[in-house]
Protein backbone atom coordinates (compact mmCIF):
# COMPACT_ATOMS: atom_id res chain seq x y z
CA UNK A 1 0.00 0.00 0.00
CA UNK A 2 1.36 3.39 -0.94
CA UNK A 3 2.05 5.57 2.10
CA UNK A 4 0.88 8.70 0.27
CA UNK A 5 -2.41 9.83 -1.23
CA UNK A 6 -2.25 12.89 -3.49
CA UNK A 7 -5.23 15.21 -3.23
CA UNK A 8 -3.95 18.49 -4.66
CA UNK A 9 -1.01 20.85 -5.16
CA UNK A 10 1.23 23.27 -3.16
CA UNK A 11 4.21 23.59 -0.80
CA UNK A 12 5.93 24.99 2.41
CA UNK A 13 8.32 24.91 5.52
CA UNK A 14 7.49 24.31 9.16
CA UNK A 15 8.30 25.45 12.67
CA UNK A 16 7.96 22.65 15.20
CA UNK A 17 7.06 22.82 18.87
CA UNK A 18 7.13 20.14 21.55
CA UNK A 19 6.02 20.02 25.13
CA UNK A 20 8.92 19.74 27.53
CA UNK A 21 9.98 20.51 31.09
CA UNK A 22 12.47 22.92 29.53
CA UNK A 23 11.39 25.98 27.55
CA UNK A 24 14.03 26.74 24.92
CA UNK A 25 13.36 28.70 21.75
CA UNK A 26 15.21 31.08 19.42
CA UNK A 27 13.37 34.01 17.91
CA UNK A 28 13.06 33.88 14.12
CA UNK A 29 15.89 36.38 13.64
CA UNK A 30 18.02 34.70 16.37
CA UNK A 31 18.24 37.90 18.43
CA UNK A 32 16.37 36.54 21.47
CA UNK A 33 16.20 33.24 23.29
CA UNK A 34 13.44 32.19 25.69
CA UNK A 35 14.58 29.78 28.38
CA UNK A 36 13.46 28.19 31.60
CA UNK A 37 13.81 24.84 33.35
CA UNK A 38 10.87 23.33 35.24
CA UNK A 39 8.67 25.92 33.56
CA UNK A 40 5.37 24.93 35.20
CA UNK A 41 6.92 24.94 38.69
CA UNK A 42 8.83 28.24 38.48
CA UNK A 43 5.92 30.17 36.86
CA UNK A 44 8.40 32.41 35.03
CA UNK A 45 10.55 32.48 31.91
CA UNK A 46 13.83 34.25 31.08
CA UNK A 47 14.54 36.13 27.85
CA UNK A 48 18.20 36.24 26.78
CA UNK A 49 19.36 38.85 24.26
CA UNK A 50 21.83 37.41 21.72
CA UNK A 51 24.59 39.59 20.32
CA UNK A 52 27.02 38.31 17.67
CA UNK A 53 29.46 41.14 18.56
CA UNK A 54 29.89 39.55 22.02
CA UNK A 55 30.20 36.04 20.56
CA UNK A 56 26.77 35.20 21.98
CA UNK A 57 28.11 35.09 25.53
CA UNK A 58 25.53 35.17 28.33
CA UNK A 59 25.34 38.42 30.28
CA UNK A 60 23.08 37.83 33.28
CA UNK A 61 22.56 41.56 33.86
CA UNK A 62 20.84 41.87 30.45
CA UNK A 63 18.48 38.92 30.96
CA UNK A 64 14.84 39.96 31.38
CA UNK A 65 12.13 37.97 33.13
CA UNK A 66 8.47 37.29 32.49
CA UNK A 67 6.64 36.69 35.76
CA UNK A 68 3.37 34.92 34.99
CA UNK A 69 1.98 35.28 38.49
CA UNK A 70 2.17 39.09 38.39
CA UNK A 71 0.11 38.97 35.18
CA UNK A 72 -2.40 36.53 36.73
CA UNK A 73 -1.30 33.74 34.39
CA UNK A 74 -0.40 30.11 35.08
CA UNK A 75 2.65 28.65 33.40
CA UNK A 76 1.23 25.15 33.94
CA UNK A 77 -1.49 25.98 31.37
CA UNK A 78 0.96 26.96 28.61
CA UNK A 79 0.68 24.52 25.70
CA UNK A 80 2.89 26.48 23.31
CA UNK A 81 5.53 29.18 23.47
CA UNK A 82 7.17 30.68 20.39
CA UNK A 83 8.10 33.85 18.55
CA UNK A 84 6.49 36.18 16.05
CA UNK A 85 8.60 38.55 13.98
CA UNK A 86 7.72 41.84 12.27
CA UNK A 87 9.98 43.86 9.98
CA UNK A 88 9.68 47.62 9.52
CA UNK A 89 9.01 47.02 5.80
CA UNK A 90 6.09 44.77 6.66
CA UNK A 91 4.69 47.17 9.26
CA UNK A 92 5.24 50.25 7.10
CA UNK A 93 7.00 52.08 9.95
CA UNK A 94 9.93 54.39 9.44
CA UNK A 95 13.31 53.64 10.95
CA UNK A 96 12.88 56.39 13.52
CA UNK A 97 10.70 54.98 16.28
CA UNK A 98 10.01 55.13 19.98
CA UNK A 99 12.42 53.03 21.98
CA UNK A 100 11.18 50.81 24.80
CA UNK A 101 12.58 47.61 26.30
CA UNK A 102 13.11 46.03 22.87
CA UNK A 103 16.53 45.45 21.41
CA UNK A 104 15.73 45.20 17.72
CA UNK A 105 17.95 44.42 14.78
CA UNK A 106 18.68 47.36 12.47
CA UNK A 107 20.01 46.45 9.02
CA UNK A 108 22.29 48.48 6.78
CA UNK A 109 19.26 49.54 4.74
CA UNK A 110 17.72 51.12 7.83
CA UNK A 111 15.01 48.49 8.31
CA UNK A 112 14.62 46.69 11.59
CA UNK A 113 12.81 43.69 13.04
CA UNK A 114 10.77 43.42 16.20
CA UNK A 115 10.29 40.16 18.08
CA UNK A 116 7.21 39.21 20.08
CA UNK A 117 7.08 36.31 22.51
CA UNK A 118 3.83 34.34 22.16
CA UNK A 119 2.29 32.12 24.85
CA UNK A 120 -0.80 30.01 24.17
CA UNK A 121 -2.78 28.75 27.17
CA UNK A 122 -5.03 25.69 27.19
CA UNK A 123 -7.84 27.76 28.76
CA UNK A 124 -8.27 29.65 25.47
CA UNK A 125 -6.02 32.64 26.00
CA UNK A 126 -3.17 33.82 23.73
CA UNK A 127 -0.80 36.37 25.30
CA UNK A 128 1.76 38.26 23.19
CA UNK A 129 4.70 39.84 25.07
CA UNK A 130 7.28 42.32 23.84
CA UNK A 131 10.70 40.81 23.14
CA UNK A 132 11.97 41.72 26.60
CA UNK A 133 8.78 40.52 28.27
CA UNK A 134 8.15 43.84 30.05
CA UNK A 135 4.98 44.65 28.15
CA UNK A 136 1.92 42.70 27.05
CA UNK A 137 1.33 43.66 23.42
CA UNK A 138 -1.92 41.76 22.88
CA UNK A 139 -4.30 39.30 24.55
CA UNK A 140 -6.59 37.08 22.47
CA UNK A 141 -9.38 35.29 24.36
CA UNK A 142 -11.20 32.40 22.70
CA UNK A 143 -14.23 30.48 23.92
CA UNK A 144 -12.93 26.99 23.16
CA UNK A 145 -10.03 25.28 24.93
CA UNK A 146 -6.86 25.28 22.83
CA UNK A 147 -4.94 22.13 21.91
CA UNK A 148 -2.03 23.14 19.62
CA UNK A 149 -0.43 26.26 18.14
CA UNK A 150 2.43 27.45 15.95
CA UNK A 151 3.86 30.75 14.72
CA UNK A 152 5.29 31.91 11.41
CA UNK A 153 6.27 35.48 10.52
CA UNK A 154 3.88 37.85 12.27
CA UNK A 155 1.06 35.32 12.58
CA UNK A 156 -0.17 32.89 15.23
CA UNK A 157 -2.06 29.76 14.17
CA UNK A 158 -4.09 27.87 16.77
CA UNK A 159 -6.08 24.62 16.80
CA UNK A 160 -8.85 24.37 19.39
CA UNK A 161 -10.52 21.35 20.99
CA UNK A 162 -13.33 21.52 18.41
CA UNK A 163 -10.80 20.94 15.59
CA UNK A 164 -11.16 24.49 14.31
CA UNK A 165 -7.99 26.20 13.04
CA UNK A 166 -7.69 29.99 13.29
CA UNK A 167 -5.09 32.47 12.10
CA UNK A 168 -4.33 35.72 13.97
CA UNK A 169 -2.03 38.65 13.38
CA UNK A 170 0.05 38.95 16.53
CA UNK A 171 -1.51 42.33 17.43
CA UNK A 172 -5.11 41.61 16.40
CA UNK A 173 -7.88 39.95 18.40
CA UNK A 174 -10.02 38.97 15.40
CA UNK A 175 -9.10 35.91 13.34
CA UNK A 176 -8.12 36.60 9.73
CA UNK A 177 -8.71 32.96 8.74
CA UNK A 178 -10.79 30.11 10.12
CA UNK A 179 -11.38 26.54 8.93
CA UNK A 180 -12.99 23.44 10.40
CA UNK A 181 -11.02 20.21 9.88
CA UNK A 182 -14.05 17.91 9.87
CA UNK A 183 -15.52 19.88 6.94
CA UNK A 184 -12.51 19.24 4.71
CA UNK A 185 -13.05 16.59 2.05
CA UNK A 186 -10.82 13.58 2.69
CA UNK A 187 -10.27 14.23 6.42
CA UNK A 188 -10.99 11.26 8.68
CA UNK A 189 -12.35 12.32 12.05
CA UNK A 190 -9.19 11.27 13.92
CA UNK A 191 -7.62 12.44 17.15
CA UNK A 192 -5.06 15.16 16.43
CA UNK A 193 -1.66 14.61 18.05
CA UNK A 194 0.33 17.53 16.58
CA UNK A 195 -0.12 20.68 14.51
CA UNK A 196 2.46 22.67 12.54
CA UNK A 197 2.79 25.49 10.04
CA UNK A 198 4.99 24.75 7.03
CA UNK A 199 6.27 27.51 4.78
CA UNK A 200 7.45 27.57 1.19
CA UNK A 201 8.23 30.89 -0.40
CA UNK A 202 5.51 33.30 0.71
CA UNK A 203 2.91 30.56 1.25
CA UNK A 204 1.97 28.94 4.56
CA UNK A 205 0.61 25.39 4.62
CA UNK A 206 -0.69 23.46 7.60
CA UNK A 207 0.47 20.06 8.77
CA UNK A 208 -2.03 18.18 10.93
CA UNK A 209 -0.70 14.98 12.49
CA UNK A 210 -3.23 12.36 13.59
CA UNK A 211 -3.02 8.85 15.02
CA UNK A 212 -2.80 7.18 11.60
CA UNK A 213 -2.31 9.96 9.02
CA UNK A 214 -0.53 13.22 8.31
CA UNK A 215 -2.60 15.81 6.43
CA UNK A 216 -1.11 18.63 4.37
CA UNK A 217 -3.64 21.46 4.08
CA UNK A 218 -3.67 24.58 1.88
CA UNK A 219 -5.52 27.35 3.75
CA UNK A 220 -4.68 30.10 1.24
CA UNK A 221 -7.64 29.65 -1.09
CA UNK A 222 -11.19 30.73 -0.37
CA UNK A 223 -12.12 27.12 0.27
CA UNK A 224 -9.32 25.31 2.10
CA UNK A 225 -8.43 21.85 0.83
CA UNK A 226 -6.30 18.87 1.74
CA UNK A 227 -3.34 18.67 -0.63
CA UNK A 228 -1.97 15.34 0.50
CA UNK A 229 -2.61 12.57 2.99
CA UNK A 230 0.27 10.43 4.27
CA UNK A 231 -0.05 7.13 6.11
CA UNK A 232 2.31 8.17 8.89
CA UNK A 233 1.48 7.44 12.52
CA UNK A 234 1.70 10.39 14.94
CA UNK A 235 4.39 12.46 13.24
CA UNK A 236 6.12 15.06 15.42
CA UNK A 237 7.78 17.20 12.73
CA UNK A 238 7.50 17.96 9.03
CA UNK A 239 9.14 20.39 6.64
CA UNK A 240 9.72 21.00 2.96
CA UNK A 241 13.14 21.02 1.38
CA UNK A 242 14.42 24.39 0.21
CA UNK A 243 13.56 23.68 -3.45
CA UNK A 244 10.14 22.29 -2.52
CA UNK A 245 10.76 18.99 -4.29
CA UNK A 246 10.68 16.92 -1.10
CA UNK A 247 8.64 16.88 2.07
CA UNK A 248 10.34 15.41 5.14
CA UNK A 249 8.14 13.89 7.86
CA UNK A 250 9.53 12.58 11.16
CA UNK A 251 8.08 10.43 13.93
CA UNK A 252 9.85 9.71 17.21
CA UNK A 253 11.65 6.77 15.59
CA UNK A 254 12.11 7.48 11.88
CA UNK A 255 12.61 10.12 9.19
CA UNK A 256 10.73 9.77 5.90
CA UNK A 257 11.62 11.74 2.77
CA UNK A 258 8.90 11.89 0.12
CA UNK A 259 9.07 13.19 -3.42
CA UNK A 260 6.50 15.96 -3.78
CA UNK A 261 3.95 15.77 -5.23
CA UNK A 262 4.31 12.17 -6.51
CA UNK A 263 4.41 10.79 -2.97
CA UNK A 264 7.16 8.22 -3.58
CA UNK A 265 9.46 7.49 -0.64
CA UNK A 266 12.92 8.74 -1.59
CA UNK A 267 14.74 7.79 1.60
CA UNK A 268 13.99 6.45 5.07
CA UNK A 269 16.13 6.50 8.24
CA UNK A 270 15.51 4.85 11.59
CA UNK A 271 16.46 7.52 14.11
CA UNK A 272 15.58 8.76 17.59
CA UNK A 273 13.88 12.12 16.90
CA UNK A 274 12.85 14.84 19.32
CA UNK A 275 12.98 17.87 16.99
CA UNK A 276 13.75 18.43 13.32
CA UNK A 277 14.81 21.41 11.21
CA UNK A 278 15.74 21.69 7.53
CA UNK A 279 18.49 24.09 6.48
CA UNK A 280 19.35 24.12 2.76
CA UNK A 281 20.17 20.49 1.95
CA UNK A 282 20.76 19.51 5.59
CA UNK A 283 18.34 17.82 7.99
CA UNK A 284 19.07 18.62 11.64
CA UNK A 285 17.79 16.01 14.09
CA UNK A 286 17.87 16.63 17.83
CA UNK A 287 17.33 13.37 19.72
CA UNK A 288 15.93 12.66 23.18
CA UNK A 289 19.38 12.54 24.83
CA UNK A 290 20.54 15.94 23.57
CA UNK A 291 22.63 14.89 20.56
CA UNK A 292 22.36 16.65 17.20
CA UNK A 293 22.65 14.48 14.07
CA UNK A 294 23.10 16.12 10.67
CA UNK A 295 21.79 14.33 7.57
CA UNK A 296 21.94 15.35 3.94
CA UNK A 297 19.09 14.99 1.47
CA UNK A 298 21.60 13.74 -1.08
CA UNK A 299 23.54 11.25 1.04
CA UNK A 300 22.90 8.02 2.90
CA UNK A 301 23.16 8.07 6.68
CA UNK A 302 24.30 10.65 9.22
CA UNK A 303 27.14 12.85 7.95
CA UNK A 304 28.00 14.42 11.32
CA UNK A 305 27.03 14.10 14.98
CA UNK A 306 27.36 17.08 17.33
CA UNK A 307 27.48 16.61 21.10
CA UNK A 308 28.38 18.77 24.09
CA UNK A 309 30.88 17.69 26.72
CA UNK A 310 29.02 16.67 29.89
CA UNK A 311 25.80 18.38 28.80
CA UNK A 312 22.90 18.14 26.35
CA UNK A 313 21.87 20.27 23.40
CA UNK A 314 18.47 21.83 24.10
CA UNK A 315 17.81 23.73 20.86
CA UNK A 316 19.32 24.63 17.49
CA UNK A 317 18.61 26.91 14.55
CA UNK A 318 20.36 28.29 11.47
CA UNK A 319 22.19 31.60 11.21
CA UNK A 320 23.95 32.67 8.01
CA UNK A 321 26.18 29.73 6.98
CA UNK A 322 26.21 28.11 10.42
CA UNK A 323 24.13 26.27 12.98
CA UNK A 324 23.44 28.07 16.25
CA UNK A 325 23.43 25.58 19.12
CA UNK A 326 22.16 26.11 22.67
CA UNK A 327 23.04 23.78 25.54
CA UNK A 328 22.54 23.77 29.28
CA UNK A 329 25.44 24.85 31.46
CA UNK A 330 24.28 24.06 35.04
CA UNK A 331 21.17 26.28 35.02
CA UNK A 332 21.97 28.73 32.22
CA UNK A 333 22.05 28.31 28.43
CA UNK A 334 25.25 28.69 26.44
CA UNK A 335 25.47 29.33 22.71
CA UNK A 336 27.89 28.55 19.89
CA UNK A 337 27.82 28.70 16.10
CA UNK A 338 29.16 25.77 14.08
CA UNK A 339 29.91 26.55 10.38
CA UNK A 340 28.52 24.13 7.81
CA UNK A 341 32.03 23.81 6.34
CA UNK A 342 33.19 22.30 9.63
CA UNK A 343 30.17 19.98 9.71
CA UNK A 344 30.85 18.71 6.19
CA UNK A 345 34.53 18.11 7.01
CA UNK A 346 33.92 16.24 10.31
CA UNK A 347 31.94 13.13 11.14
CA UNK A 348 31.84 14.07 14.85
CA UNK A 349 32.06 17.42 16.66
CA UNK A 350 32.26 17.78 20.44
CA UNK A 351 31.56 21.24 21.86
CA UNK A 352 32.75 22.62 25.20
CA UNK A 353 35.76 20.28 25.08
CA UNK A 354 38.06 22.80 26.77
CA UNK A 355 36.19 22.81 30.11
CA UNK A 356 38.58 22.70 33.05
CA UNK A 357 41.49 23.00 30.61
CA UNK A 358 40.79 19.72 28.87
CA UNK A 359 41.51 19.31 25.18
CA UNK A 360 39.56 17.09 22.83
CA UNK A 361 38.77 13.69 24.32
CA UNK A 362 37.73 10.47 22.72
CA UNK A 363 34.44 8.82 23.72
CA UNK A 364 36.28 6.32 25.94
CA UNK A 365 38.29 9.09 27.61
CA UNK A 366 35.15 11.10 28.30
CA UNK A 367 33.44 8.11 29.92
CA UNK A 368 36.55 7.42 32.03
CA UNK A 369 36.74 11.08 33.04
CA UNK A 370 33.06 11.17 33.98
CA UNK A 371 33.40 8.01 36.04
CA UNK A 372 36.35 9.50 37.91
CA UNK A 373 34.32 12.66 38.66
CA UNK A 374 31.33 10.62 39.80
CA UNK A 375 33.51 8.18 41.67
CA UNK A 376 31.61 8.23 44.95
CA UNK A 377 28.19 8.10 43.34
CA UNK A 378 26.32 4.84 43.01
CA UNK A 379 26.26 3.56 39.45
CA UNK A 380 22.85 2.25 38.50
CA UNK A 381 23.42 2.13 34.75
CA UNK A 382 23.61 -1.01 32.67
CA UNK A 383 27.14 -2.46 32.62
CA UNK A 384 27.11 -4.93 29.74
CA UNK A 385 29.56 -7.70 29.16
CA UNK A 386 31.77 -7.44 26.12
CA UNK A 387 30.34 -9.60 23.36
CA UNK A 388 31.22 -10.14 19.75
CA UNK A 389 29.01 -8.89 16.96
CA UNK A 390 28.02 -12.47 16.13
CA UNK A 391 26.94 -13.10 19.73
CA UNK A 392 24.94 -9.86 19.80
CA UNK A 393 23.28 -10.73 16.47
CA UNK A 394 22.36 -14.13 17.87
CA UNK A 395 20.88 -12.53 21.00
CA UNK A 396 18.92 -10.04 18.90
CA UNK A 397 17.53 -12.80 16.69
CA UNK A 398 16.59 -14.82 19.77
CA UNK A 399 14.52 -11.96 21.17
CA UNK A 400 12.85 -11.31 17.79
CA UNK A 401 11.91 -15.01 17.49
CA UNK A 402 10.54 -15.07 21.02
CA UNK A 403 8.39 -12.00 20.35
CA UNK A 404 7.08 -13.34 17.03
CA UNK A 405 6.34 -16.84 18.33
CA UNK A 406 4.12 -15.59 21.15
CA UNK A 407 6.13 -17.38 23.84
CA UNK A 408 5.63 -16.83 27.55
CA UNK A 409 6.36 -13.27 28.72
CA UNK A 410 8.75 -14.71 31.32
CA UNK A 411 10.96 -15.97 28.51
CA UNK A 412 10.93 -12.50 26.91
CA UNK A 413 11.93 -10.78 30.17
CA UNK A 414 14.70 -13.31 30.80
CA UNK A 415 16.31 -12.31 27.48
CA UNK A 416 15.73 -8.61 28.15
CA UNK A 417 17.54 -8.84 31.50
CA UNK A 418 20.71 -10.46 30.16
CA UNK A 419 23.78 -8.38 31.07
CA UNK A 420 24.96 -8.32 27.45
CA UNK A 421 22.46 -5.54 26.65
CA UNK A 422 23.90 -2.03 26.73
CA UNK A 423 21.69 1.04 26.51
CA UNK A 424 22.90 1.69 22.97
CA UNK A 425 22.08 -1.90 21.94
CA UNK A 426 18.64 -1.57 23.48
CA UNK A 427 18.01 1.64 21.53
CA UNK A 428 19.23 0.07 18.28
CA UNK A 429 17.02 -2.98 18.79
CA UNK A 430 13.92 -0.85 19.41
CA UNK A 431 14.61 1.45 16.46
CA UNK A 432 15.66 -1.09 13.86
CA UNK A 433 14.32 -4.53 14.84
CA UNK A 434 10.85 -3.69 16.16
CA UNK A 435 8.94 -3.45 12.90
CA UNK A 436 5.46 -4.57 14.02
CA UNK A 437 3.04 -3.06 16.50
CA UNK A 438 2.30 -6.51 17.95
CA UNK A 439 5.96 -7.21 18.79
CA UNK A 440 6.37 -3.70 20.23
CA UNK A 441 3.35 -4.11 22.50
CA UNK A 442 4.48 -7.54 23.71
CA UNK A 443 7.89 -6.13 24.60
CA UNK A 444 6.28 -3.26 26.51
CA UNK A 445 3.91 -5.65 28.34
CA UNK A 446 6.91 -7.74 29.39
CA UNK A 447 8.73 -4.64 30.66
CA UNK A 448 5.70 -3.41 32.63
CA UNK A 449 5.11 -6.84 34.19
CA UNK A 450 8.72 -7.08 35.36
CA UNK A 451 8.74 -3.52 36.72
CA UNK A 452 5.60 -4.25 38.73
CA UNK A 453 7.31 -7.24 40.34
CA UNK A 454 10.27 -5.24 41.63
CA UNK A 455 9.97 -1.50 41.02
CA UNK A 456 12.94 -0.56 43.23
CA UNK A 457 15.51 -2.98 41.82
CA UNK A 458 18.93 -1.41 41.34
CA UNK A 459 20.82 -1.69 38.05
CA UNK A 460 17.67 -2.99 36.39
CA UNK A 461 17.94 -3.01 32.61
CA UNK A 462 14.14 -3.25 32.39
CA UNK A 463 14.02 0.45 33.25
CA UNK A 464 16.16 1.15 30.18
CA UNK A 465 13.88 -0.96 27.98
CA UNK A 466 10.77 0.78 29.31
CA UNK A 467 12.23 4.29 28.87
CA UNK A 468 13.25 3.81 25.23
CA UNK A 469 10.11 1.89 24.26
CA UNK A 470 8.00 4.83 25.39
CA UNK A 471 10.40 7.38 23.89
CA UNK A 472 11.05 5.78 20.52
CA UNK A 473 7.86 3.81 19.90
CA UNK A 474 5.27 5.93 21.63
CA UNK A 475 3.32 6.28 18.38
CA UNK A 476 2.67 2.51 18.43
CA UNK A 477 0.69 2.74 21.67
CA UNK A 478 -1.87 5.41 20.77
CA UNK A 479 -4.87 3.28 21.75
CA UNK A 480 -7.54 3.83 24.38
CA UNK A 481 -6.33 0.90 26.50
CA UNK A 482 -2.74 2.09 26.47
CA UNK A 483 -3.78 5.65 27.28
CA UNK A 484 -5.56 4.28 30.34
CA UNK A 485 -2.37 2.46 31.36
CA UNK A 486 -0.32 5.61 30.87
CA UNK A 487 -2.82 7.55 32.98
CA UNK A 488 -2.39 5.01 35.79
CA UNK A 489 1.40 5.29 35.50
CA UNK A 490 1.13 9.10 35.66
CA UNK A 491 -1.06 8.87 38.77
CA UNK A 492 1.47 6.55 40.41
CA UNK A 493 4.37 8.83 39.50
CA UNK A 494 2.46 11.88 40.73
CA UNK A 495 1.83 10.30 44.13
CA UNK A 496 5.49 9.29 44.34
CA UNK A 497 6.54 12.84 43.47
CA UNK A 498 4.30 14.28 46.17
CA UNK A 499 5.77 11.88 48.74
CA UNK A 500 9.38 12.64 47.79
CA UNK A 501 9.80 15.89 49.83
CA UNK A 502 8.56 14.10 52.99
CA UNK A 503 10.92 11.19 52.41
CA UNK A 504 13.84 13.57 51.80
CA UNK A 505 13.01 15.36 55.07
CA UNK A 506 12.97 12.07 56.97
CA UNK A 507 16.23 11.04 55.32
CA UNK A 508 17.84 14.33 56.37
CA UNK A 509 16.77 13.92 59.99
CA UNK A 510 17.95 10.32 60.12
CA UNK A 511 21.35 11.36 58.75
CA UNK A 512 21.53 14.14 61.36
CA UNK A 513 20.73 11.72 64.20
CA UNK A 514 23.33 9.31 62.88
CA UNK A 515 25.98 12.04 62.82
CA UNK A 516 25.01 13.17 66.33
CA UNK A 517 25.34 9.64 67.66
CA UNK A 518 28.80 9.40 66.15
CA UNK A 519 29.73 12.73 67.79
CA UNK A 520 28.48 11.51 71.18
CA UNK A 521 30.66 8.41 70.92
CA UNK A 522 33.67 10.51 69.92
CA UNK A 523 33.05 13.03 72.75
CA UNK A 524 32.69 10.18 75.25
CA UNK A 525 36.07 8.81 74.22
CA UNK A 526 37.55 12.32 74.35
CA UNK A 527 36.11 12.94 77.88
CA UNK A 528 37.49 9.62 79.13
CA UNK A 529 40.99 10.64 78.05
CA UNK A 530 40.54 14.14 79.56
CA UNK A 531 39.37 12.66 82.91
CA UNK A 532 42.62 10.71 83.18
CA UNK A 533 44.62 13.85 82.41
CA UNK A 534 42.55 15.91 84.89
CA UNK A 535 43.14 13.35 87.63
CA UNK A 536 46.87 13.77 87.23
CA UNK A 537 46.50 17.59 87.14
CA UNK A 538 44.38 17.61 90.34
CA UNK A 539 47.03 15.68 92.26
CA UNK A 540 49.66 18.05 90.92
CA UNK A 541 47.48 21.09 91.73
CA UNK A 542 46.84 20.02 95.30
CA UNK A 543 50.51 19.57 95.77
CA UNK A 544 51.04 23.17 94.60
CA UNK A 545 48.10 24.51 96.62
CA UNK A 546 45.93 25.34 93.63
CA UNK A 547 42.28 25.77 94.75
CA UNK A 548 40.84 27.20 91.46
CA UNK A 549 37.36 26.06 90.31
CA UNK A 550 37.22 23.71 87.34
CA UNK A 551 34.05 23.38 85.22
CA UNK A 552 32.95 19.87 84.42
CA UNK A 553 33.93 19.04 80.82
CA UNK A 554 30.58 17.42 80.25
CA UNK A 555 28.80 20.68 81.11
CA UNK A 556 30.58 22.45 78.24
CA UNK A 557 29.01 20.13 75.67
CA UNK A 558 25.43 20.69 74.46
CA UNK A 559 23.52 18.37 72.16
CA UNK A 560 20.89 19.43 69.61
CA UNK A 561 18.40 16.62 69.18
CA UNK A 562 17.57 16.03 65.53
CA UNK A 563 14.17 14.61 66.44
CA UNK A 564 12.93 17.97 67.71
CA UNK A 565 12.32 21.30 66.01
CA UNK A 566 12.36 23.51 69.14
CA UNK A 567 13.11 27.14 68.36
CA UNK A 568 14.98 29.15 70.99
CA UNK A 569 14.81 32.96 70.88
CA UNK A 570 18.33 34.16 71.71
CA UNK A 571 17.13 37.55 73.01
CA UNK A 572 14.66 35.99 75.48
CA UNK A 573 17.31 33.58 76.69
CA UNK A 574 19.71 36.48 77.26
CA UNK A 575 17.13 38.51 79.26
CA UNK A 576 16.37 35.59 81.58
CA UNK A 577 19.99 35.20 82.66
HUUR-V778721 format. One line per field, one symbol per residue. burial: + if it has 9 or more other ideal C-beta (glycine too) atoms within 8 Angstrom, else -. A space follows every 10 residues. Layout:
burial=???
This chain:
burial=--++++++-+ +++++++--- -+++++++-+ +++++++-++ -+++++++++ -----+-+-- --++++-+-- +-+-+-++++ ++++++++-- ----+----- ++-+------ ++++++++++ ++-+++++++ +++-++++++ -+-+-+++++ +++-++++++ --++++++-+ --------++ +--+--+--- -+-+++++++ --++++++++ +-+++++++- ----++++++ ++++++++++ +--+-+++++ ++++++++++ --+-+----- ++++++++-- -++++++--+ +++++++--- --+++++++- +++++++--- -++++++++- --+++-++-+ -++-----++ +++----+-- +----+--++ +--------- -+-+------ ++--++-+++ -++-----+- +++-+++-++ +-+-++++++ +-++----++ ++++++++++ +-------++ ++-+++-+++ ++++++++-- -++-++---- ---------- --------+- -++--+---+ --+---+--+ +--+------ +--------- --+------- ---------- --+----
